[in-house]
Amino acid sequence: MKVKEIRELSNEEINQKLKECKEELFNLRFEQATGSLEKPSRITDLRHTVARLKTVLREREMKEGD
């Protein structure tokens, strides 16, 4: 998910996406531990997406504080 796409979402939608990504990340880590993970790069992609989501939320918090 691109930053441009994330910025178009509302805070509630971003929080929902964040929850979904974290849940998927947990499941992928579980698959990795059991040795059934097919696409290890997906973990990295999800970690980057989580970081982007958190960054946009934090930017909005900082903007509201001004």
Backbone as CSV, one residue per row, in Angstrom:
resi,resn,N_x,N_y,N_z,CA_x,CA_y,CA_z,C_x,C_y,C_z
1,MET,0.846,-1.179,0.000,0.000,0.000,0.000,0.893,1.245,0.000
2,LYS,0.614,2.151,-0.891,1.406,3.371,-1.038,0.963,4.434,-0.035
3,VAL,1.872,5.349,0.285,1.580,6.420,1.238,0.448,7.299,0.704
4,LYS,0.439,7.528,-0.589,-0.613,8.349,-1.195,-1.988,7.737,-0.935
5,GLU,-2.085,6.420,-1.064,-3.354,5.726,-0.805,-3.740,5.837,0.668
6,ILE,-2.755,5.726,1.536,-3.008,5.781,2.977,-3.516,7.162,3.374
7,ARG,-2.931,8.204,2.817,-3.331,9.576,3.154,-4.782,9.872,2.778
8,GLU,-5.321,9.138,1.805,-6.699,9.346,1.379,-7.706,8.700,2.329
9,LEU,-7.228,7.838,3.232,-8.109,7.147,4.170,-8.368,7.993,5.405
10,SER,-9.479,7.722,6.081,-9.763,8.397,7.348,-8.975,7.698,8.456
11,ASN,-8.923,8.331,9.621,-8.205,7.737,10.749,-8.778,6.379,11.133
12,GLU,-10.097,6.263,11.099,-10.740,4.993,11.437,-10.358,3.903,10.440
13,GLU,-10.331,4.257,9.161,-9.952,3.287,8.137,-8.491,2.874,8.291
14,ILE,-7.638,3.832,8.640,-6.229,3.523,8.846,-6.065,2.579,10.037
15,ASN,-6.786,2.857,11.111,-6.712,1.980,12.282,-7.203,0.575,11.952
16,GLN,-8.232,0.472,11.128,-8.742,-0.835,10.720,-7.702,-1.570,9.881
17,LYS,-7.091,-0.867,8.933,-6.051,-1.466,8.097,-4.877,-1.925,8.955
18,LEU,-4.520,-1.104,9.947,-3.417,-1.423,10.846,-3.715,-2.721,11.590
19,LYS,-4.924,-2.845,12.074,-5.338,-4.051,12.787,-5.253,-5.275,11.872
20,GLU,-5.747,-5.129,10.638,-5.714,-6.232,9.681,-4.283,-6.651,9.348
21,CYS,-3.422,-5.669,9.137,-2.030,-5.961,8.789,-1.307,-6.665,9.937
22,LYS,-1.534,-6.200,11.153,-0.899,-6.823,12.309,-1.376,-8.266,12.485
23,GLU,-2.663,-8.487,12.231,-3.201,-9.840,12.346,-2.592,-10.759,11.288
24,GLU,-2.499,-10.268,10.065,-1.895,-11.054,8.991,-0.425,-11.319,9.269
25,LEU,0.268,-10.324,9.809,1.673,-10.472,10.150,1.857,-11.561,11.207
26,PHE,0.980,-11.566,12.194,1.033,-12.599,13.229,0.869,-13.984,12.607
27,ASN,-0.116,-14.110,11.712,-0.361,-15.402,11.073,0.825,-15.836,10.212
28,LEU,1.443,-14.897,9.518,2.604,-15.229,8.692,3.785,-15.667,9.550
29,ARG,3.981,-15.016,10.682,5.064,-15.424,11.581,4.811,-16.835,12.113
30,PHE,3.555,-17.138,12.365,3.196,-18.467,12.829,3.512,-19.497,11.735
31,GLU,3.154,-19.189,10.495,3.467,-20.074,9.376,4.969,-20.248,9.224
32,GLN,5.711,-19.164,9.420,7.159,-19.230,9.298,7.745,-20.159,10.357
33,ALA,7.213,-20.104,11.558,7.712,-20.940,12.645,7.421,-22.416,12.383
34,THR,6.303,-22.696,11.722,5.957,-24.086,11.431,6.577,-24.570,10.122
35,GLY,7.181,-23.661,9.384,7.864,-24.037,8.147,6.969,-24.112,6.930
36,SER,5.788,-23.552,7.008,4.875,-23.631,5.865,4.698,-22.299,5.143
37,LEU,5.582,-21.349,5.400,5.485,-20.032,4.768,5.980,-20.113,3.325
38,GLU,5.126,-19.700,2.380,5.469,-19.796,0.963,6.182,-18.548,0.451
39,LYS,5.829,-17.381,0.991,6.370,-16.128,0.462,6.924,-15.286,1.611
40,PRO,8.175,-15.496,1.990,8.761,-14.779,3.123,8.824,-13.261,2.930
41,SER,8.867,-12.806,1.702,8.947,-11.363,1.456,7.669,-10.645,1.887
42,ARG,6.584,-11.382,2.034,5.307,-10.786,2.459,5.427,-10.214,3.872
43,ILE,6.242,-10.851,4.714,6.441,-10.352,6.078,7.070,-8.958,6.033
44,THR,8.082,-8.805,5.210,8.749,-7.510,5.070,7.787,-6.459,4.527
45,ASP,7.016,-6.836,3.528,6.044,-5.905,2.948,5.041,-5.432,3.988
46,LEU,4.557,-6.359,4.799,3.581,-5.998,5.831,4.201,-5.107,6.897
47,ARG,5.440,-5.386,7.266,6.113,-4.552,8.265,6.254,-3.117,7.757
48,HIS,6.565,-2.972,6.485,6.681,-1.639,5.895,5.316,-0.939,5.844
49,THR,4.287,-1.689,5.521,2.938,-1.120,5.478,2.505,-0.648,6.862
50,VAL,2.779,-1.452,7.891,2.446,-1.065,9.268,3.168,0.226,9.628
51,ALA,4.428,0.327,9.266,5.198,1.541,9.550,4.609,2.749,8.838
52,ARG,4.201,2.572,7.581,3.600,3.678,6.833,2.292,4.133,7.487
53,LEU,1.466,3.162,7.884,0.197,3.493,8.532,0.426,4.268,9.823
54,LYS,1.364,3.806,10.630,1.656,4.475,11.890,2.225,5.872,11.663
55,THR,3.040,6.013,10.625,3.638,7.309,10.316,2.567,8.331,9.945
56,VAL,1.628,7.935,9.104,0.564,8.854,8.691,-0.297,9.235,9.889
57,LEU,-0.617,8.268,10.746,-1.397,8.578,11.950,-0.647,9.568,12.847
58,ARG,0.641,9.358,13.007,1.447,10.243,13.850,1.536,11.639,13.249
59,GLU,1.671,11.727,11.941,1.700,13.034,11.277,0.413,13.796,11.529
60,ARG,-0.694,13.088,11.466,-1.998,13.730,11.716,-2.116,14.185,13.163
61,GLU,-1.607,13.389,14.098,-1.616,13.789,15.514,-0.808,15.062,15.713
62,MET,0.350,15.117,15.089,1.219,16.283,15.237,0.568,17.518,14.613
63,LYS,-0.102,17.343,13.490,-0.761,18.449,12.821,-1.909,18.993,13.666
64,GLU,-2.659,18.113,14.343,-3.765,18.528,15.192,-3.269,19.274,16.425
65,GLY,-2.077,18.954,16.869,-1.515,19.562,18.073,-1.076,21.013,17.864
66,ASP,-0.912,21.423,16.619,-0.451,22.807,16.341,-1.495,23.835,16.666
